[in-house]
Amino acid sequence: MSIRHVIALVLLVAGTAVLLVSACALLVLPHPYARLHALAPATSLGAPLIALALAVDTGPGRAAVKLLAIGALLALSGPITTMAIGRVTFATDPGHPEEADT
Amino acid sequence: MNAWLVTALVLMPCALGPCVWVACRGPAAQRLAGANLATVLTTVLFLLLAQGFGRTSYVDLALVLAVLAPAGTLVFTRLLAADPGEARTAPQADGERS
């Protein structure tokens, strides 16, 4: 087992843990706006970590660059879609937060 | 059976399951959060399965999904946000209440 494989496994376990935590957070968090926070770690930390693990395991070359590009694409699109979902949640919310009593 | 396939096997029920559960309950805007996380997880699963089976050409599937999934989510947000906007502006345009 080479050092590169060990690094890839560590990155893989870290990324998987982040994805599992964000999936559990999506299930557990009660408020719709709080639930949006569950999307952030998965897209900006979990998916890029797993893409990095795959790239480290693949080794230098075009395949690794493609994997890193997919990870960067996921990290870039995550905040955009989260903001769009937040806007829709606000627009379709019958009682807006500033009007509704907590 | 290597580490990539084991990870995919863990992620499929333990992470994709809650996303599908959230995407099946509640109002449409909150389902969209579950669907969005499910697309990210599906992209990661495609990457892991491609590496696990040793077929590097399957990575293209994940690349296409990483490009198309945010576009699909944005289309959903446009369609969902259209409803209350019309409901607010329609009575003013007609001058009568429905």
N, CA and C atoms of all chains as a GROMACS GRO file, in nm:
protein
  600
    1MET      N    1   0.086  -0.120   0.000
    1MET     CA    2   0.000   0.000   0.000
    1MET      C    3   0.089   0.124   0.000
    2SER      N    4   0.086   0.198  -0.108
    2SER     CA    5   0.174   0.314  -0.121
    2SER      C    6   0.119   0.432  -0.043
    3ILE      N    7   0.204   0.534  -0.027
    3ILE     CA    8   0.163   0.653   0.048
    3ILE      C    9   0.051   0.727  -0.025
    4ARG      N   10   0.055   0.720  -0.160
    4ARG     CA   11  -0.050   0.787  -0.238
    4ARG      C   12  -0.186   0.725  -0.213
    5HIS      N   13  -0.189   0.593  -0.201
    5HIS     CA   14  -0.314   0.524  -0.176
    5HIS      C   15  -0.368   0.558  -0.037
    6VAL      N   16  -0.277   0.571   0.060
    6VAL     CA   17  -0.319   0.606   0.197
    6VAL      C   18  -0.380   0.746   0.200
    7ILE      N   19  -0.314   0.840   0.131
    7ILE     CA   20  -0.368   0.977   0.125
    7ILE      C   21  -0.505   0.977   0.060
    8ALA      N   22  -0.520   0.900  -0.049
    8ALA     CA   23  -0.649   0.892  -0.118
    8ALA      C   24  -0.756   0.836  -0.026
    9LEU      N   25  -0.721   0.734   0.053
    9LEU     CA   26  -0.820   0.674   0.143
    9LEU      C   27  -0.860   0.772   0.253
   10VAL      N   28  -0.762   0.848   0.306
   10VAL     CA   29  -0.794   0.946   0.411
   10VAL      C   30  -0.889   1.052   0.356
   11LEU      N   31  -0.859   1.104   0.234
   11LEU     CA   32  -0.946   1.204   0.172
   11LEU      C   33  -1.084   1.147   0.145
   12LEU      N   34  -1.089   1.019   0.102
   12LEU     CA   35  -1.216   0.955   0.071
   12LEU      C   36  -1.302   0.942   0.197
   13VAL      N   37  -1.240   0.898   0.308
   13VAL     CA   38  -1.316   0.882   0.433
   13VAL      C   39  -1.366   1.018   0.482
   14ALA      N   40  -1.281   1.122   0.471
   14ALA     CA   41  -1.323   1.256   0.515
   14ALA      C   42  -1.441   1.306   0.432
   15GLY      N   43  -1.431   1.291   0.300
   15GLY     CA   44  -1.539   1.336   0.213
   15GLY      C   45  -1.667   1.260   0.236
   16THR      N   46  -1.656   1.128   0.258
   16THR     CA   47  -1.776   1.048   0.284
   16THR      C   48  -1.842   1.089   0.414
   17ALA      N   49  -1.759   1.117   0.518
   17ALA     CA   50  -1.813   1.160   0.647
   17ALA      C   51  -1.889   1.291   0.631
   18VAL      N   52  -1.832   1.384   0.555
   18VAL     CA   53  -1.900   1.514   0.535
   18VAL      C   54  -2.033   1.494   0.463
   19LEU      N   55  -2.036   1.408   0.361
   19LEU     CA   56  -2.160   1.383   0.287
   19LEU      C   57  -2.265   1.319   0.377
   20LEU      N   58  -2.223   1.224   0.462
   20LEU     CA   59  -2.318   1.158   0.552
   20LEU      C   60  -2.373   1.257   0.654
   21VAL      N   61  -2.285   1.344   0.706
   21VAL     CA   62  -2.330   1.443   0.804
   21VAL      C   63  -2.431   1.538   0.741
   22SER      N   64  -2.404   1.583   0.617
   22SER     CA   65  -2.496   1.678   0.554
   22SER      C   66  -2.628   1.610   0.520
   23ALA      N   67  -2.626   1.480   0.485
   23ALA     CA   68  -2.752   1.410   0.459
   23ALA      C   69  -2.833   1.396   0.588
   24CYS      N   70  -2.765   1.368   0.700
   24CYS     CA   71  -2.834   1.358   0.829
   24CYS      C   72  -2.889   1.496   0.869
   25ALA      N   73  -2.811   1.601   0.843
   25ALA     CA   74  -2.855   1.737   0.877
   25ALA      C   75  -2.980   1.775   0.798
   26LEU      N   76  -2.985   1.732   0.671
   26LEU     CA   77  -3.103   1.761   0.589
   26LEU      C   78  -3.227   1.697   0.650
   27LEU      N   79  -3.207   1.580   0.712
   27LEU     CA   80  -3.319   1.505   0.770
   27LEU      C   81  -3.359   1.561   0.906
   28VAL      N   82  -3.261   1.610   0.983
   28VAL     CA   83  -3.284   1.642   1.125
   28VAL      C   84  -3.325   1.788   1.142
   29LEU      N   85  -3.262   1.881   1.066
   29LEU     CA   86  -3.287   2.024   1.088
   29LEU      C   87  -3.435   2.055   1.062
   30PRO      N   88  -3.498   2.129   1.155
   30PRO     CA   89  -3.643   2.144   1.148
   30PRO      C   90  -3.691   2.254   1.053
   31HIS      N   91  -3.624   2.368   1.051
   31HIS     CA   92  -3.675   2.485   0.978
   31HIS      C   93  -3.631   2.480   0.832
   32PRO      N   94  -3.715   2.525   0.739
   32PRO     CA   95  -3.676   2.523   0.597
   32PRO      C   96  -3.548   2.600   0.568
   33TYR      N   97  -3.530   2.714   0.637
   33TYR     CA   98  -3.409   2.793   0.613
   33TYR      C   99  -3.287   2.726   0.675
   34ALA      N  100  -3.307   2.660   0.790
   34ALA     CA  101  -3.196   2.586   0.852
   34ALA      C  102  -3.156   2.468   0.766
   35ARG      N  103  -3.256   2.411   0.697
   35ARG     CA  104  -3.228   2.293   0.613
   35ARG      C  105  -3.138   2.328   0.495
   36LEU      N  106  -3.141   2.455   0.453
   36LEU     CA  107  -3.054   2.497   0.342
   36LEU      C  108  -2.907   2.488   0.381
   37HIS      N  109  -2.878   2.500   0.512
   37HIS     CA  110  -2.739   2.491   0.556
   37HIS      C  111  -2.680   2.352   0.532
   38ALA      N  112  -2.767   2.251   0.523
   38ALA     CA  113  -2.718   2.114   0.500
   38ALA      C  114  -2.658   2.099   0.361
   39LEU      N  115  -2.698   2.186   0.266
   39LEU     CA  116  -2.648   2.172   0.128
   39LEU      C  117  -2.505   2.221   0.116
   40ALA      N  118  -2.466   2.317   0.201
   40ALA     CA  119  -2.335   2.381   0.183
   40ALA      C  120  -2.216   2.285   0.202
   41PRO      N  121  -2.208   2.209   0.315
   41PRO     CA  122  -2.088   2.125   0.331
   41PRO      C  123  -2.077   2.017   0.225
   42ALA      N  124  -2.190   1.965   0.177
   42ALA     CA  125  -2.183   1.858   0.076
   42ALA      C  126  -2.122   1.907  -0.054
   43THR      N  127  -2.163   2.028  -0.098
   43THR     CA  128  -2.116   2.076  -0.228
   43THR      C  129  -1.978   2.140  -0.220
   44SER      N  130  -1.950   2.213  -0.111
   44SER     CA  131  -1.824   2.287  -0.108
   44SER      C  132  -1.713   2.213  -0.035
   45LEU      N  133  -1.743   2.103   0.035
   45LEU     CA  134  -1.638   2.029   0.105
   45LEU      C  135  -1.639   1.879   0.069
   46GLY      N  136  -1.757   1.816   0.080
   46GLY     CA  137  -1.764   1.670   0.063
   46GLY      C  138  -1.731   1.624  -0.077
   47ALA      N  139  -1.802   1.680  -0.176
   47ALA     CA  140  -1.781   1.636  -0.314
   47ALA      C  141  -1.640   1.670  -0.366
   48PRO      N  142  -1.586   1.792  -0.341
   48PRO     CA  143  -1.448   1.819  -0.384
   48PRO      C  144  -1.345   1.729  -0.315
   49LEU      N  145  -1.368   1.693  -0.187
   49LEU     CA  146  -1.274   1.604  -0.118
   49LEU      C  147  -1.271   1.467  -0.185
   50ILE      N  148  -1.389   1.416  -0.223
   50ILE     CA  149  -1.393   1.284  -0.288
   50ILE      C  150  -1.331   1.293  -0.427
   51ALA      N  151  -1.357   1.403  -0.499
   51ALA     CA  152  -1.294   1.421  -0.631
   51ALA      C  153  -1.142   1.429  -0.617
   52LEU      N  154  -1.095   1.495  -0.510
   52LEU     CA  155  -0.951   1.505  -0.485
   52LEU      C  156  -0.893   1.367  -0.453
   53ALA      N  157  -0.968   1.288  -0.374
   53ALA     CA  158  -0.922   1.152  -0.342
   53ALA      C  159  -0.908   1.069  -0.469
   54LEU      N  160  -1.006   1.079  -0.558
   54LEU     CA  161  -1.001   1.004  -0.683
   54LEU      C  162  -0.884   1.051  -0.770
   55ALA      N  163  -0.860   1.184  -0.771
   55ALA     CA  164  -0.750   1.238  -0.852
   55ALA      C  165  -0.616   1.194  -0.797
   56VAL      N  166  -0.602   1.191  -0.663
   56VAL     CA  167  -0.476   1.146  -0.602
   56VAL      C  168  -0.452   0.999  -0.634
   57ASP      N  169  -0.561   0.919  -0.631
   57ASP     CA  170  -0.547   0.776  -0.659
   57ASP      C  171  -0.514   0.753  -0.807
   58THR      N  172  -0.571   0.838  -0.895
   58THR     CA  173  -0.546   0.820  -1.038
   58THR      C  174  -0.402   0.854  -1.076
   59GLY      N  175  -0.347   0.957  -1.008
   59GLY     CA  176  -0.211   0.999  -1.042
   59GLY      C  177  -0.214   1.111  -1.144
   60PRO      N  178  -0.099   1.176  -1.165
   60PRO     CA  179  -0.096   1.291  -1.256
   60PRO      C  180  -0.132   1.252  -1.400
   61GLY      N  181  -0.209   1.341  -1.464
   61GLY     CA  182  -0.250   1.312  -1.601
   61GLY      C  183  -0.382   1.379  -1.633
   62ARG      N  184  -0.431   1.351  -1.752
   62ARG     CA  185  -0.555   1.415  -1.796
   62ARG      C  186  -0.676   1.370  -1.714
   63ALA      N  187  -0.678   1.241  -1.674
   63ALA     CA  188  -0.791   1.188  -1.598
   63ALA      C  189  -0.805   1.261  -1.464
   64ALA      N  190  -0.691   1.288  -1.398
   64ALA     CA  191  -0.694   1.357  -1.269
   64ALA      C  192  -0.746   1.499  -1.286
   65VAL      N  193  -0.704   1.565  -1.395
   65VAL     CA  194  -0.750   1.702  -1.421
   65VAL      C  195  -0.901   1.703  -1.442
   66LYS      N  196  -0.951   1.602  -1.513
   66LYS     CA  197  -1.096   1.594  -1.536
   66LYS      C  198  -1.172   1.575  -1.404
   67LEU      N  199  -1.118   1.489  -1.316
   67LEU     CA  200  -1.182   1.467  -1.186
   67LEU      C  201  -1.182   1.595  -1.103
   68LEU      N  202  -1.069   1.667  -1.104
   68LEU     CA  203  -1.062   1.793  -1.028
   68LEU      C  204  -1.157   1.896  -1.087
   69ALA      N  205  -1.173   1.895  -1.220
   69ALA     CA  206  -1.267   1.989  -1.283
   69ALA      C  207  -1.409   1.959  -1.239
   70ILE      N  208  -1.444   1.830  -1.228
   70ILE     CA  209  -1.579   1.795  -1.181
   70ILE      C  210  -1.599   1.842  -1.037
   71GLY      N  211  -1.496   1.823  -0.952
   71GLY     CA  212  -1.505   1.870  -0.815
   71GLY      C  213  -1.521   2.021  -0.807
   72ALA      N  214  -1.446   2.093  -0.889
   72ALA     CA  215  -1.457   2.239  -0.891
   72ALA      C  216  -1.593   2.284  -0.941
   73LEU      N  217  -1.646   2.211  -1.040
   73LEU     CA  218  -1.779   2.244  -1.094
   73LEU      C  219  -1.887   2.228  -0.987
   74LEU      N  220  -1.876   2.118  -0.909
   74LEU     CA  221  -1.972   2.096  -0.801
   74LEU      C  222  -1.959   2.205  -0.694
   75ALA      N  223  -1.835   2.241  -0.659
   75ALA     CA  224  -1.814   2.344  -0.557
   75ALA      C  225  -1.864   2.480  -0.604
   76LEU      N  226  -1.856   2.505  -0.736
   76LEU     CA  227  -1.900   2.634  -0.791
   76LEU      C  228  -2.052   2.642  -0.798
   77SER      N  229  -2.115   2.531  -0.837
   77SER     CA  230  -2.260   2.534  -0.858
   77SER      C  231  -2.338   2.523  -0.728
   78GLY      N  232  -2.274   2.472  -0.622
   78GLY     CA  233  -2.344   2.454  -0.495
   78GLY      C  234  -2.403   2.582  -0.437
   79PRO      N  235  -2.322   2.686  -0.414
   79PRO     CA  236  -2.376   2.811  -0.359
   79PRO      C  237  -2.482   2.875  -0.448
   80ILE      N  238  -2.465   2.863  -0.581
   80ILE     CA  239  -2.563   2.925  -0.673
   80ILE      C  240  -2.700   2.861  -0.655
   81THR      N  241  -2.704   2.726  -0.657
   81THR     CA  242  -2.833   2.659  -0.643
   81THR      C  243  -2.890   2.680  -0.503
   82THR      N  244  -2.802   2.686  -0.401
   82THR     CA  245  -2.852   2.709  -0.265
   82THR      C  246  -2.917   2.846  -0.254
   83MET      N  247  -2.856   2.948  -0.316
   83MET     CA  248  -2.917   3.082  -0.313
   83MET      C  249  -3.050   3.081  -0.388
   84ALA      N  250  -3.057   3.011  -0.500
   84ALA     CA  251  -3.182   3.006  -0.578
   84ALA      C  252  -3.291   2.937  -0.497
   85ILE      N  253  -3.256   2.827  -0.428
   85ILE     CA  254  -3.356   2.756  -0.348
   85ILE      C  255  -3.399   2.844  -0.230
   86GLY      N  256  -3.305   2.918  -0.172
   86GLY     CA  257  -3.340   3.009  -0.064
   86GLY      C  258  -3.438   3.116  -0.108
   87ARG      N  259  -3.416   3.169  -0.228
   87ARG     CA  260  -3.510   3.271  -0.281
   87ARG      C  261  -3.649   3.213  -0.302
   88VAL      N  262  -3.654   3.088  -0.356
   88VAL     CA  263  -3.784   3.025  -0.379
   88VAL      C  264  -3.853   2.996  -0.246
   89THR      N  265  -3.775   2.950  -0.147
   89THR     CA  266  -3.834   2.924  -0.015
   89THR      C  267  -3.892   3.052   0.044
   90PHE      N  268  -3.822   3.163   0.025
   90PHE     CA  269  -3.871   3.292   0.077
   90PHE      C  270  -3.996   3.336   0.000
   91ALA      N  271  -3.995   3.316  -0.133
   91ALA     CA  272  -4.107   3.363  -0.215
   91ALA      C  273  -4.233   3.283  -0.192
   92THR      N  274  -4.218   3.152  -0.165
   92THR     CA  275  -4.336   3.067  -0.148
   92THR      C  276  -4.376   3.052  -0.002
   93ASP      N  277  -4.299   3.116   0.090
   93ASP     CA  278  -4.332   3.107   0.232
   93ASP      C  279  -4.455   3.192   0.259
   94PRO      N  280  -4.563   3.134   0.313
   94PRO     CA  281  -4.683   3.216   0.337
   94PRO      C  282  -4.660   3.324   0.442
   95GLY      N  283  -4.591   3.290   0.553
   95GLY     CA  284  -4.559   3.391   0.654
   95GLY      C  285  -4.411   3.418   0.650
   96HIS      N  286  -4.370   3.537   0.603
   96HIS     CA  287  -4.228   3.567   0.594
   96HIS      C  288  -4.168   3.577   0.733
   97PRO      N  289  -4.038   3.552   0.746
   97PRO     CA  290  -3.976   3.544   0.879
   97PRO      C  291  -3.992   3.670   0.962
   98GLU      N  292  -3.988   3.787   0.897
   98GLU     CA  293  -3.997   3.908   0.978
   98GLU      C  294  -4.140   3.933   1.028
   99GLU      N  295  -4.239   3.869   0.959
   99GLU     CA  296  -4.378   3.887   1.001
   99GLU      C  297  -4.419   3.778   1.100
  100ALA      N  298  -4.370   3.657   1.077
  100ALA     CA  299  -4.412   3.547   1.162
  100ALA      C  300  -4.345   3.556   1.298
  101ASP      N  301  -4.420   3.518   1.401
  101ASP     CA  302  -4.359   3.515   1.534
  101ASP      C  303  -4.283   3.385   1.552
  102THR      N  304  -4.170   3.394   1.620
  102THR     CA  305  -4.088   3.275   1.641
  102THR      C  306  -4.142   3.198   1.756
  103MET      N  307  -1.398  -0.619  -0.475
  103MET     CA  308  -1.456  -0.518  -0.386
  103MET      C  309  -1.345  -0.429  -0.331
  104ASN      N  310  -1.339  -0.306  -0.377
  104ASN     CA  311  -1.236  -0.214  -0.327
  104ASN      C  312  -1.300  -0.101  -0.247
  105ALA      N  313  -1.215  -0.010  -0.202
  105ALA     CA  314  -1.264   0.096  -0.113
  105ALA      C  315  -1.366   0.185  -0.181
  106TRP      N  316  -1.350   0.206  -0.313
  106TRP     CA  317  -1.443   0.295  -0.384
  106TRP      C  318  -1.583   0.234  -0.389
  107LEU      N  319  -1.591   0.106  -0.416
  107LEU     CA  320  -1.721   0.040  -0.422
  107LEU      C  321  -1.785   0.032  -0.284
  108VAL      N  322  -1.703   0.010  -0.180
  108VAL     CA  323  -1.757   0.006  -0.043
  108VAL      C  324  -1.815   0.142  -0.006
  109THR      N  325  -1.741   0.250  -0.043
  109THR     CA  326  -1.793   0.385  -0.015
  109THR      C  327  -1.924   0.411  -0.088
  110ALA      N  328  -1.930   0.369  -0.215
  110ALA     CA  329  -2.054   0.387  -0.291
  110ALA      C  330  -2.168   0.308  -0.226
  111LEU      N  331  -2.135   0.189  -0.175
  111LEU     CA  332  -2.236   0.105  -0.110
  111LEU      C  333  -2.286   0.169   0.020
  112VAL      N  334  -2.197   0.240   0.091
  112VAL     CA  335  -2.238   0.308   0.214
  112VAL      C  336  -2.320   0.432   0.182
  113LEU      N  337  -2.275   0.508   0.080
  113LEU     CA  338  -2.340   0.636   0.050
  113LEU      C  339  -2.480   0.616  -0.008
  114MET      N  340  -2.500   0.507  -0.082
  114MET     CA  341  -2.628   0.492  -0.150
  114MET      C  342  -2.747   0.486  -0.053
  115PRO      N  343  -2.748   0.397   0.048
  115PRO     CA  344  -2.863   0.399   0.139
  115PRO      C  345  -2.853   0.508   0.246
  116CYS      N  346  -2.734   0.536   0.298
  116CYS     CA  347  -2.721   0.622   0.416
  116CYS      C  348  -2.726   0.771   0.382
  117ALA      N  349  -2.690   0.810   0.260
  117ALA     CA  350  -2.694   0.951   0.224
  117ALA      C  351  -2.802   0.981   0.120
  118LEU      N  352  -2.816   0.890   0.021
  118LEU     CA  353  -2.918   0.913  -0.081
  118LEU      C  354  -3.059   0.886  -0.026
  119GLY      N  355  -3.068   0.794   0.072
  119GLY     CA  356  -3.198   0.763   0.133
  119GLY      C  357  -3.263   0.883   0.198
  120PRO      N  358  -3.193   0.953   0.291
  120PRO     CA  359  -3.251   1.073   0.352
  120PRO      C  360  -3.289   1.180   0.250
  121CYS      N  361  -3.207   1.195   0.142
  121CYS     CA  362  -3.238   1.296   0.040
  121CYS      C  363  -3.370   1.262  -0.030
  122VAL      N  364  -3.389   1.135  -0.064
  122VAL     CA  365  -3.513   1.093  -0.129
  122VAL      C  366  -3.631   1.112  -0.034
  123TRP      N  367  -3.609   1.082   0.094
  123TRP     CA  368  -3.714   1.098   0.196
  123TRP      C  369  -3.756   1.245   0.206
  124VAL      N  370  -3.658   1.337   0.211
  124VAL     CA  371  -3.690   1.480   0.218
  124VAL      C  372  -3.756   1.526   0.088
  125ALA      N  373  -3.712   1.470  -0.026
  125ALA     CA  374  -3.767   1.511  -0.155
  125ALA      C  375  -3.909   1.460  -0.175
  126CYS      N  376  -3.957   1.370  -0.089
  126CYS     CA  377  -4.092   1.315  -0.102
  126CYS      C  378  -4.190   1.378  -0.005
  127ARG      N  379  -4.146   1.468   0.081
  127ARG     CA  380  -4.234   1.522   0.184
  127ARG      C  381  -4.230   1.675   0.184
  128GLY      N  382  -4.340   1.735   0.229
  128GLY     CA  383  -4.342   1.878   0.251
  128GLY      C  384  -4.372   1.958   0.126
  129PRO      N  385  -4.368   2.092   0.139
  129PRO     CA  386  -4.394   2.180   0.025
  129PRO      C  387  -4.283   2.171  -0.081
  130ALA      N  388  -4.317   2.218  -0.200
  130ALA     CA  389  -4.229   2.196  -0.316
  130ALA      C  390  -4.092   2.259  -0.298
  131ALA      N  391  -4.087   2.380  -0.239
  131ALA     CA  392  -3.958   2.448  -0.226
  131ALA      C  393  -3.864   2.372  -0.133
  132GLN      N  394  -3.923   2.303  -0.032
  132GLN     CA  395  -3.836   2.228   0.060
  132GLN      C  396  -3.795   2.094   0.000
  133ARG      N  397  -3.880   2.039  -0.087
  133ARG     CA  398  -3.841   1.917  -0.156
  133ARG      C  399  -3.720   1.942  -0.247
  134LEU      N  400  -3.714   2.065  -0.300
  134LEU     CA  401  -3.607   2.098  -0.394
  134LEU      C  402  -3.470   2.089  -0.327
  135ALA      N  403  -3.463   2.121  -0.196
  135ALA     CA  404  -3.336   2.108  -0.124
  135ALA      C  405  -3.290   1.963  -0.122
  136GLY      N  406  -3.384   1.870  -0.097
  136GLY     CA  407  -3.350   1.729  -0.098
  136GLY      C  408  -3.308   1.682  -0.236
  137ALA      N  409  -3.380   1.730  -0.340
  137ALA     CA  410  -3.347   1.688  -0.477
  137ALA      C  411  -3.209   1.741  -0.518
  138ASN      N  412  -3.176   1.863  -0.473
  138ASN     CA  413  -3.046   1.921  -0.507
  138ASN      C  414  -2.932   1.842  -0.445
  139LEU      N  415  -2.948   1.805  -0.316
  139LEU     CA  416  -2.843   1.726  -0.251
  139LEU      C  417  -2.835   1.587  -0.315
  140ALA      N  418  -2.949   1.535  -0.360
  140ALA     CA  419  -2.948   1.403  -0.425
  140ALA      C  420  -2.870   1.406  -0.556
  141THR      N  421  -2.878   1.517  -0.631
  141THR     CA  422  -2.801   1.525  -0.756
  141THR      C  423  -2.651   1.530  -0.729
  142VAL      N  424  -2.611   1.603  -0.624
  142VAL     CA  425  -2.469   1.608  -0.587
  142VAL      C  426  -2.419   1.469  -0.548
  143LEU      N  427  -2.501   1.398  -0.469
  143LEU     CA  428  -2.462   1.264  -0.426
  143LEU      C  429  -2.456   1.167  -0.544
  144THR      N  430  -2.549   1.183  -0.639
  144THR     CA  431  -2.548   1.095  -0.756
  144THR      C  432  -2.422   1.118  -0.839
  145THR      N  433  -2.381   1.246  -0.851
  145THR     CA  434  -2.257   1.275  -0.923
  145THR      C  435  -2.137   1.208  -0.856
  146VAL      N  436  -2.131   1.220  -0.723
  146VAL     CA  437  -2.021   1.156  -0.649
  146VAL      C  438  -2.027   1.004  -0.665
  147LEU      N  439  -2.148   0.948  -0.664
  147LEU     CA  440  -2.161   0.802  -0.679
  147LEU      C  441  -2.114   0.757  -0.817
  148PHE      N  442  -2.145   0.834  -0.921
  148PHE     CA  443  -2.096   0.801  -1.055
  148PHE      C  444  -1.943   0.801  -1.058
  149LEU      N  445  -1.882   0.902  -0.992
  149LEU     CA  446  -1.736   0.908  -0.987
  149LEU      C  447  -1.678   0.785  -0.917
  150LEU      N  448  -1.739   0.751  -0.802
  150LEU     CA  449  -1.687   0.638  -0.724
  150LEU      C  450  -1.704   0.506  -0.799
  151LEU      N  451  -1.819   0.489  -0.865
  151LEU     CA  452  -1.843   0.363  -0.936
  151LEU      C  453  -1.750   0.351  -1.057
  152ALA      N  454  -1.723   0.464  -1.125
  152ALA     CA  455  -1.632   0.460  -1.239
  152ALA      C  456  -1.493   0.416  -1.194
  153GLN      N  457  -1.448   0.471  -1.078
  153GLN     CA  458  -1.316   0.432  -1.026
  153GLN      C  459  -1.317   0.288  -0.976
  154GLY      N  460  -1.428   0.250  -0.911
  154GLY     CA  461  -1.437   0.116  -0.853
  154GLY      C  462  -1.436   0.006  -0.957
  155PHE      N  463  -1.505   0.030  -1.068
  155PHE     CA  464  -1.511  -0.071  -1.175
  155PHE      C  465  -1.395  -0.059  -1.273
  156GLY      N  466  -1.313   0.049  -1.255
  156GLY     CA  467  -1.197   0.065  -1.342
  156GLY      C  468  -1.232   0.107  -1.484
  157ARG      N  469  -1.347   0.170  -1.502
  157ARG     CA  470  -1.387   0.220  -1.635
  157ARG      C  471  -1.381   0.372  -1.632
  158THR      N  472  -1.270   0.429  -1.677
  158THR     CA  473  -1.252   0.573  -1.666
  158THR      C  474  -1.346   0.650  -1.760
  159SER      N  475  -1.399   0.583  -1.863
  159SER     CA  476  -1.489   0.655  -1.954
  159SER      C  477  -1.622   0.685  -1.886
  160TYR      N  478  -1.656   0.612  -1.777
  160TYR     CA  479  -1.780   0.641  -1.706
  160TYR      C  480  -1.776   0.775  -1.634
  161VAL      N  481  -1.656   0.835  -1.620
  161VAL     CA  482  -1.645   0.964  -1.553
  161VAL      C  483  -1.721   1.071  -1.631
  162ASP      N  484  -1.732   1.052  -1.764
  162ASP     CA  485  -1.806   1.148  -1.846
  162ASP      C  486  -1.950   1.166  -1.799
  163LEU      N  487  -2.007   1.055  -1.749
  163LEU     CA  488  -2.144   1.059  -1.697
  163LEU      C  489  -2.154   1.159  -1.581
  164ALA      N  490  -2.057   1.151  -1.490
  164ALA     CA  491  -2.055   1.243  -1.376
  164ALA      C  492  -2.032   1.386  -1.423
  165LEU      N  493  -1.948   1.404  -1.526
  165LEU     CA  494  -1.922   1.539  -1.577
  165LEU      C  495  -2.049   1.600  -1.636
  166VAL      N  496  -2.123   1.520  -1.713
  166VAL     CA  497  -2.248   1.570  -1.772
  166VAL      C  498  -2.348   1.604  -1.663
  167LEU      N  499  -2.356   1.517  -1.561
  167LEU     CA  500  -2.451   1.542  -1.453
  167LEU      C  501  -2.412   1.666  -1.373
  168ALA      N  502  -2.281   1.687  -1.352
  168ALA     CA  503  -2.235   1.805  -1.277
  168ALA      C  504  -2.268   1.933  -1.351
  169VAL      N  505  -2.277   1.926  -1.485
  169VAL     CA  506  -2.312   2.046  -1.563
  169VAL      C  507  -2.464   2.065  -1.567
  170LEU      N  508  -2.538   1.954  -1.586
  170LEU     CA  509  -2.681   1.965  -1.610
  170LEU      C  510  -2.764   1.977  -1.482
  171ALA      N  511  -2.716   1.918  -1.370
  171ALA     CA  512  -2.796   1.918  -1.247
  171ALA      C  513  -2.822   2.058  -1.193
  172PRO      N  514  -2.721   2.148  -1.184
  172PRO     CA  515  -2.751   2.284  -1.139
  172PRO      C  516  -2.846   2.357  -1.233
  173ALA      N  517  -2.833   2.333  -1.365
  173ALA     CA  518  -2.925   2.396  -1.460
  173ALA      C  519  -3.068   2.348  -1.435
  174GLY      N  520  -3.082   2.218  -1.408
  174GLY     CA  521  -3.216   2.165  -1.378
  174GLY      C  522  -3.274   2.223  -1.252
  175THR      N  523  -3.189   2.238  -1.149
  175THR     CA  524  -3.237   2.297  -1.024
  175THR      C  525  -3.280   2.442  -1.045
  176LEU      N  526  -3.202   2.517  -1.126
  176LEU     CA  527  -3.238   2.657  -1.152
  176LEU      C  528  -3.369   2.666  -1.230
  177VAL      N  529  -3.392   2.572  -1.323
  177VAL     CA  530  -3.520   2.570  -1.395
  177VAL      C  531  -3.635   2.545  -1.299
  178PHE      N  532  -3.614   2.450  -1.204
  178PHE     CA  533  -3.716   2.422  -1.104
  178PHE      C  534  -3.747   2.546  -1.021
  179THR      N  535  -3.642   2.621  -0.982
  179THR     CA  536  -3.666   2.740  -0.901
  179THR      C  537  -3.743   2.845  -0.979
  180ARG      N  538  -3.715   2.857  -1.110
  180ARG     CA  539  -3.790   2.953  -1.191
  180ARG      C  540  -3.938   2.915  -1.196
  181LEU      N  541  -3.964   2.784  -1.215
  181LEU     CA  542  -4.103   2.740  -1.227
  181LEU      C  543  -4.177   2.753  -1.094
  182LEU      N  544  -4.108   2.727  -0.984
  182LEU     CA  545  -4.174   2.733  -0.853
  182LEU      C  546  -4.198   2.877  -0.811
  183ALA      N  547  -4.106   2.968  -0.846
  183ALA     CA  548  -4.120   3.107  -0.806
  183ALA      C  549  -4.223   3.180  -0.890
  184ALA      N  550  -4.265   3.121  -1.004
  184ALA     CA  551  -4.360   3.189  -1.092
  184ALA      C  552  -4.498   3.198  -1.028
  185ASP      N  553  -4.534   3.100  -0.944
  185ASP     CA  554  -4.670   3.095  -0.891
  185ASP      C  555  -4.708   3.215  -0.804
  186PRO      N  556  -4.634   3.244  -0.694
  186PRO     CA  557  -4.676   3.355  -0.609
  186PRO      C  558  -4.662   3.489  -0.679
  187GLY      N  559  -4.569   3.502  -0.772
  187GLY     CA  560  -4.554   3.628  -0.845
  187GLY      C  561  -4.678   3.658  -0.927
  188GLU      N  562  -4.730   3.556  -0.994
  188GLU     CA  563  -4.852   3.575  -1.072
  188GLU      C  564  -4.969   3.605  -0.982
  189ALA      N  565  -4.974   3.538  -0.866
  189ALA     CA  566  -5.086   3.559  -0.775
  189ALA      C  567  -5.086   3.702  -0.721
  190ARG      N  568  -4.964   3.760  -0.707
  190ARG     CA  569  -4.958   3.897  -0.654
  190ARG      C  570  -4.991   3.999  -0.761
  191THR      N  571  -4.946   3.976  -0.886
  191THR     CA  572  -4.961   4.078  -0.988
  191THR      C  573  -5.092   4.065  -1.064
  192ALA      N  574  -5.151   3.946  -1.069
  192ALA     CA  575  -5.271   3.926  -1.151
  192ALA      C  576  -5.390   4.012  -1.106
  193PRO      N  577  -5.422   4.020  -0.974
  193PRO     CA  578  -5.538   4.101  -0.935
  193PRO      C  579  -5.518   4.248  -0.967
  194GLN      N  580  -5.392   4.298  -0.958
  194GLN     CA  581  -5.368   4.438  -0.989
  194GLN      C  582  -5.389   4.464  -1.138
  195ALA      N  583  -5.349   4.368  -1.221
  195ALA     CA  584  -5.365   4.388  -1.364
  195ALA      C  585  -5.511   4.382  -1.405
  196ASP      N  586  -5.585   4.288  -1.343
  196ASP     CA  587  -5.726   4.275  -1.381
  196ASP      C  588  -5.813   4.378  -1.311
  197GLY      N  589  -5.772   4.422  -1.193
  197GLY     CA  590  -5.853   4.514  -1.117
  197GLY      C  591  -5.966   4.447  -1.044
  198GLU      N  592  -5.961   4.312  -1.034
  198GLU     CA  593  -6.064   4.241  -0.959
  198GLU      C  594  -6.001   4.126  -0.883
  199ARG      N  595  -6.066   4.086  -0.777
  199ARG     CA  596  -6.011   3.979  -0.694
  199ARG      C  597  -6.068   3.845  -0.738
  200SER      N  598  -5.986   3.745  -0.728
  200SER     CA  599  -6.033   3.612  -0.765
  200SER      C  600  -6.088   3.542  -0.642
   0.00000   0.00000   0.00000
